[in-house]
């Protein structure tokens, strides 16, 4: 998007949100990670601490609020025409948002049952959307978490079809992020629903990253070809992103000490509940970076401009993390700390900007009259 276009966008958005309380000034608040309250033990801290931010490039800039007055926006993915599909956790609504902020209701997923952290969660646009017009959703029903698909007929969403069901559901830790990888398969994150032992149970779909076909079958080259499980030992993965080399990264809620950024390997065991953070030995894969939970509680994850971008809920900040050619995550730096409250989802738009959603209406934030919002960030 050109600078004149950005200027026009800000002016248009200012007019459309005039009926709301003014949003916080879009001036980045740049901070560095703070030290934990106590010195980490070797079993808690990774080899490279996120407190060592190192040098950084130009700071990201907030362009402005794209759309406001949303109700806990959770999933965001882009259609081939550049418009985005957005889900609302509490209402079950499926929305379309254009790059200039126009909002259209496409339909709703009535089977979604919101409670606690559950409801209508992730959305993924089919990589073959031009021919199949299909969207995929992750939702909580009265009995389970599941993935469904639905055809988008113009601007109207058809009735959904079950793709994969039977994923354990709970009041908390339901995972919910879904995304198609460079390999064309659908990756699905699940939480352990507050039942930690499920994360280590290879026969349970809870506490895992799953990898399936568009029809819900296990991807044929999964670690166990008959199982959708791609990796295990996860507490509650909330973000997925692939870098330029096709490596899969995942952001994950910790318990009471360390949140994690993991480089995901097929068949990898990431330790929960046997270990939180690092120090699990050869049986488990250590995270690349950890954060004290009050500085992160990471949700969405995106890749742009040679960096991972990680949204923090409790941390109320956007983390920028450099990714080396060798696949090492370094130099985490925080931006917009407490400027917009709880940050749920961050995605890279087709014009290489970031769309960042707030989550202040989720019962744990302090919403303004404009919340929840989608904010455009120039990385």
NULUM-212497 format. One record per residue (C-alpha): x negated, y negated, z negated. Coordinates in pm, whole numbers. Each point is the difference from the previous one (the first is absolute). Example, Ala and Ser with C-alpha at 12.3 -4.5 7.8 and 13.67 -1.06 7.14 Angstrom:
+--------+--------+--------+
|     xx |     yy |     zz |
+--------+--------+--------+
|  -1230 |    450 |   -780 |
|   -137 |   -344 |     66 |
+--------+--------+--------+
This chain:
+--------+--------+--------+
|     xx |     yy |     zz |
+--------+--------+--------+
|      0 |      0 |      0 |
|   -142 |   -340 |     95 |
|    -40 |   -289 |   -242 |
|    282 |   -203 |    163 |
|    223 |    307 |    -32 |
|    -90 |     31 |   -366 |
|     87 |   -364 |    -57 |
|    336 |     50 |    168 |
|     61 |    311 |   -208 |
|    -57 |   -186 |   -324 |
|    233 |   -283 |    105 |
|    275 |    241 |    103 |
|    -32 |    202 |   -319 |
|      6 |   -313 |   -214 |
|    334 |    -90 |    154 |
|    148 |    346 |    -47 |
|    -94 |     20 |   -369 |
|     98 |   -353 |    -99 |
|    296 |    130 |   -200 |
|   -231 |    188 |   -236 |
|   -233 |   -120 |   -268 |
|   -334 |    -99 |    153 |
|   -242 |    290 |     30 |
|   -336 |    -28 |   -173 |
|   -249 |   -201 |    201 |
|   -170 |    243 |    242 |
|   -349 |    -80 |   -121 |
|   -210 |    308 |    -75 |
|   -110 |     50 |   -357 |
|   -326 |    191 |     26 |
|   -118 |    199 |   -298 |
|   -250 |    272 |    -73 |
|     82 |    325 |   -180 |
|    -24 |    -41 |   -375 |
|   -185 |    237 |   -228 |
|    200 |    271 |   -178 |
|     53 |    -56 |   -371 |
|   -260 |    265 |    -72 |
|   -301 |    134 |    182 |
|    108 |    291 |    227 |
|   -142 |    341 |    -70 |
|   -170 |    194 |    282 |
|    316 |    208 |     42 |
|    210 |   -311 |     61 |
|   -206 |   -220 |    228 |
|    -99 |     66 |    363 |
|   -356 |    -31 |    126 |
|     77 |   -345 |    133 |
|    211 |   -217 |   -225 |
|    265 |   -230 |    148 |
|   -120 |   -267 |   -241 |
|   -297 |    -56 |    235 |
|    179 |   -194 |    270 |
|   -308 |   -102 |    197 |
|      4 |   -258 |    278 |
|    322 |    -63 |    189 |
|     95 |   -156 |    330 |
|    266 |   -261 |     67 |
|    292 |      6 |   -239 |
|    343 |    112 |    120 |
|    257 |   -277 |     36 |
|    374 |     10 |    -67 |
|    187 |   -119 |    309 |
|    338 |    -20 |   -169 |
|    314 |    187 |   -103 |
|    148 |    191 |    293 |
|    329 |    101 |   -164 |
|    135 |    -25 |   -354 |
|    291 |    117 |   -215 |
|    -72 |    371 |     55 |
|     88 |    267 |   -255 |
|   -315 |    200 |    -86 |
|   -142 |     47 |    351 |
|   -202 |    321 |     -1 |
|    -89 |    139 |    343 |
|   -114 |   -200 |    304 |
|   -100 |    127 |    344 |
|     -9 |   -156 |    344 |
|    195 |     82 |    314 |
|   -175 |    -12 |    339 |
|    163 |   -339 |     72 |
|   -173 |   -157 |   -303 |
|    307 |    -11 |   -223 |
|    -21 |    171 |   -339 |
|    228 |    250 |   -172 |
|     31 |    -70 |   -374 |
|    167 |    215 |   -266 |
|    150 |   -120 |   -329 |
|    -40 |    240 |   -291 |
|    306 |   -101 |   -199 |
|    260 |    -67 |    271 |
|    -96 |    271 |    251 |
|     13 |   -261 |    275 |
|   -215 |     32 |    312 |
|    -90 |   -340 |    144 |
|   -171 |   -134 |    309 |
|   -226 |   -304 |    -41 |
|   -139 |   -184 |    300 |
|   -338 |   -178 |      2 |
|    184 |   -333 |    -29 |
|    199 |    111 |   -305 |
|    337 |     91 |    151 |
|    172 |    269 |   -207 |
|    242 |    267 |    129 |
|    164 |    287 |   -188 |
|    -49 |    324 |    193 |
|    195 |    219 |   -239 |
|    -42 |    182 |   -328 |
|   -106 |    335 |   -140 |
|    299 |     81 |   -219 |
|   -153 |    321 |   -140 |
|   -265 |   -203 |   -184 |
|     57 |     -9 |   -377 |
|   -196 |   -283 |   -165 |
|   -119 |     54 |   -355 |
|   -323 |   -103 |   -169 |
|   -269 |     14 |    269 |
|    217 |    204 |    238 |
|    234 |    -93 |    284 |
|    -56 |    -82 |    366 |
|   -378 |    -20 |     30 |
|   -232 |     37 |    299 |
|     69 |    -39 |    371 |
|   -202 |    110 |    303 |
|     65 |    -72 |    367 |
|    -42 |    298 |    230 |
|   -319 |    -22 |    209 |
|    227 |     96 |    291 |
|    260 |   -264 |    -79 |
|     17 |   -124 |    360 |
|    149 |    335 |     98 |
|    165 |    135 |   -318 |
|    109 |   -325 |   -182 |
|    -52 |    182 |   -330 |
|    -75 |   -134 |   -347 |
|   -104 |    207 |   -302 |
|     89 |    -78 |   -361 |
|    -96 |    128 |   -346 |
|    278 |    -12 |   -256 |
|    121 |    134 |   -332 |
|    336 |    177 |     -9 |
|    189 |    131 |   -300 |
|   -201 |    322 |     13 |
|   -336 |    -56 |    171 |
|   -231 |   -223 |    198 |
|     11 |     56 |    375 |
|   -104 |   -123 |    341 |
|    273 |    -71 |    255 |
|      2 |   -129 |    355 |
|    254 |   -221 |    173 |
|     30 |   -131 |    354 |
|     14 |   -376 |     45 |
|    258 |    -69 |    266 |
|    -75 |   -361 |     91 |
|     62 |   -176 |   -328 |
|    204 |    274 |   -164 |
|   -140 |    291 |   -200 |
|    158 |    341 |     67 |
|     73 |    255 |   -274 |
|   -318 |    151 |   -145 |
|   -122 |    357 |     44 |
|   -198 |    182 |   -269 |
|   -363 |     59 |     99 |
|   -144 |    130 |   -331 |
|    184 |     38 |   -329 |
|    -58 |    166 |   -336 |
|   -269 |   -243 |   -114 |
|     33 |    -34 |   -379 |
|    154 |   -330 |   -111 |
|    -10 |   -191 |   -325 |
|     73 |   -332 |   -164 |
|   -369 |    -86 |     51 |
|   -289 |    106 |    225 |
|    187 |     80 |    321 |
|   -275 |    -97 |    245 |
|    183 |   -105 |    314 |
|   -250 |   -139 |    248 |
|     21 |    158 |    347 |
|   -209 |    -77 |    308 |
|    -98 |    161 |    327 |
|   -372 |     63 |     25 |
|   -224 |    -35 |    305 |
|     55 |    374 |     53 |
|    374 |    -52 |     54 |
|    106 |    181 |   -319 |
|    210 |   -151 |   -277 |
|   -175 |    -45 |   -335 |
|    225 |     -9 |   -307 |
|   -103 |    -99 |   -354 |
|    177 |    157 |   -297 |
|    -29 |    -64 |   -373 |
|     -3 |    250 |   -283 |
|    327 |   -145 |   -138 |
|   -149 |    -39 |   -348 |
|    -71 |    376 |     -7 |
|   -381 |     -1 |     31 |
|    -53 |    374 |     40 |
|    187 |     -7 |    333 |
|   -291 |   -189 |    156 |
|   -224 |    308 |    -32 |
|    265 |    252 |    107 |
|    -67 |     85 |    367 |
|    354 |    134 |     36 |
|    161 |   -328 |   -108 |
|     44 |   -295 |    236 |
|    -42 |   -244 |   -291 |
|   -324 |   -191 |    -61 |
|   -122 |     56 |    354 |
|    -68 |   -153 |    336 |
|    197 |    200 |    256 |
|    -67 |     24 |    375 |
|    284 |    110 |    224 |
|    125 |    -10 |    357 |
|    287 |   -226 |    103 |
|    225 |    304 |    -42 |
|   -110 |     54 |   -361 |
|   -222 |    301 |     60 |
|   -347 |     24 |   -157 |
|   -263 |   -142 |    233 |
|   -159 |    304 |    166 |
|   -355 |    -72 |   -118 |
|     87 |    -82 |   -361 |
|   -230 |    157 |   -264 |
|    270 |    265 |    -48 |
|    170 |     27 |    342 |
|    327 |    108 |   -160 |
|     14 |   -290 |   -246 |
|     60 |   -373 |     49 |
|   -255 |    -76 |   -277 |
|   -299 |   -197 |    130 |
|   -156 |   -101 |   -334 |
|     95 |     49 |   -364 |
|    -73 |   -120 |   -352 |
|    167 |   -339 |     49 |
|    193 |   -186 |   -267 |
|    194 |   -243 |    220 |
|   -144 |   -107 |    335 |
|    165 |   -320 |    122 |
|   -214 |   -111 |    295 |
|   -147 |    159 |    314 |
|   -228 |   -156 |    262 |
|   -243 |    115 |    267 |
|   -318 |   -189 |     84 |
|   -158 |    -47 |    344 |
|   -168 |    340 |    -24 |
|    329 |    179 |    -73 |
|    -81 |     61 |   -368 |
|    301 |     20 |   -232 |
|      5 |   -215 |   -314 |
|    255 |     14 |   -282 |
|     78 |   -230 |   -293 |
|    122 |    170 |   -315 |
|    149 |    -95 |   -335 |
|   -205 |    104 |   -300 |
|    145 |     77 |   -341 |
|   -132 |   -232 |   -269 |
|   -360 |    -62 |    100 |
|    -96 |     13 |    370 |
|    182 |    -61 |    326 |
|   -168 |    154 |    302 |
|    -95 |    -48 |    363 |
|    -67 |    339 |    159 |
|   -151 |    112 |    329 |
|    222 |    295 |     83 |
|   -137 |    330 |    128 |
|    204 |    292 |    128 |
|     42 |    248 |   -284 |
|   -150 |   -239 |   -254 |
|     96 |     14 |   -366 |
|      1 |   -346 |   -162 |
|     12 |    118 |   -357 |
|    323 |   -112 |   -164 |
|     81 |     82 |   -278 |
|   -336 |    162 |    -82 |
|   -183 |   -328 |     56 |
|     94 |   -367 |     38 |
|   -256 |   -198 |    198 |
|   -333 |    177 |     51 |
|   -191 |    273 |   -177 |
|    186 |    312 |    106 |
|   -311 |    177 |    125 |
|    -23 |    217 |    308 |
|    360 |    121 |    -30 |
|    146 |   -342 |     80 |
|    -64 |   -291 |    236 |
|    -80 |   -326 |   -177 |
|    165 |   -326 |    108 |
|   -211 |   -249 |    192 |
|    109 |   -284 |   -228 |
|    197 |    -36 |   -321 |
|    169 |   -298 |   -170 |
|    134 |    -55 |   -349 |
|    374 |     49 |     35 |
|     80 |   -357 |    -99 |
|   -196 |   -125 |    302 |
|    164 |    215 |    263 |
|    285 |    253 |    -30 |
|    -56 |     34 |    374 |
|    283 |     47 |    245 |
|    -33 |    -81 |    370 |
|   -324 |     44 |    193 |
|    -96 |   -136 |    343 |
|   -310 |    -23 |    215 |
|   -100 |   -311 |    193 |
|   -312 |   -194 |     89 |
|   -238 |    271 |   -130 |
|    165 |      5 |   -341 |
|    263 |    183 |   -195 |
|    265 |   -224 |   -154 |
|    170 |    133 |   -313 |
|    308 |   -155 |   -162 |
|     22 |     -2 |   -380 |
|    322 |     16 |   -198 |
|   -103 |    -46 |   -363 |
|   -320 |   -166 |    123 |
|    199 |   -255 |    204 |
|   -282 |    -42 |    250 |
|   -115 |    108 |    344 |
|   -329 |    188 |      6 |
|   -235 |    -16 |    299 |
|   -244 |    293 |     20 |
|   -279 |     32 |    253 |
|    -34 |    334 |    181 |
|   -345 |     90 |    130 |
|    -68 |    192 |    320 |
|    -95 |    295 |   -220 |
|    339 |     -3 |   -171 |
|    -94 |   -165 |   -327 |
|    238 |   -243 |   -174 |
|   -180 |   -300 |   -154 |
|     32 |   -367 |    -94 |
|    357 |    -11 |   -135 |
|    117 |   -359 |    -34 |
|    338 |   -120 |   -129 |
|    209 |   -275 |    157 |
|    331 |   -175 |    -80 |
|    -18 |    112 |   -364 |
|    341 |    -70 |   -161 |
|     93 |   -234 |    288 |
|    292 |    216 |    116 |
|     56 |    243 |   -287 |
|     15 |    374 |     63 |
|   -120 |    105 |    345 |
|    144 |    321 |    140 |
|    -87 |     58 |    365 |
|   -262 |   -132 |    238 |
|     -6 |     90 |    370 |
|   -197 |   -117 |    301 |
|    222 |   -163 |    262 |
|    -50 |     44 |    376 |
|   -164 |   -345 |     15 |
|   -254 |    102 |   -269 |
|    153 |   -194 |   -286 |
|    114 |    151 |   -329 |
|    360 |     17 |   -113 |
|     12 |     10 |   -381 |
|    319 |     77 |   -193 |
|     75 |   -102 |   -356 |
|    173 |    232 |   -248 |
|    125 |   -238 |   -267 |
|    361 |    125 |     10 |
|    -98 |    354 |   -103 |
|     74 |    -50 |   -370 |
|   -363 |    -52 |    -97 |
|    -69 |   -344 |    145 |
|    101 |   -362 |    -54 |
|    183 |    -91 |    321 |
|     46 |   -348 |    134 |
|    318 |    -87 |    186 |
|   -186 |     71 |    323 |
|   -102 |    356 |    -87 |
|    -54 |    245 |    138 |
|   -201 |   -126 |    298 |
|   -220 |     97 |    289 |
|   -305 |   -226 |     17 |
|   -225 |    -24 |    307 |
|   -374 |      7 |    -70 |
|   -279 |    -83 |    243 |
|   -282 |    242 |   -104 |
+--------+--------+--------+
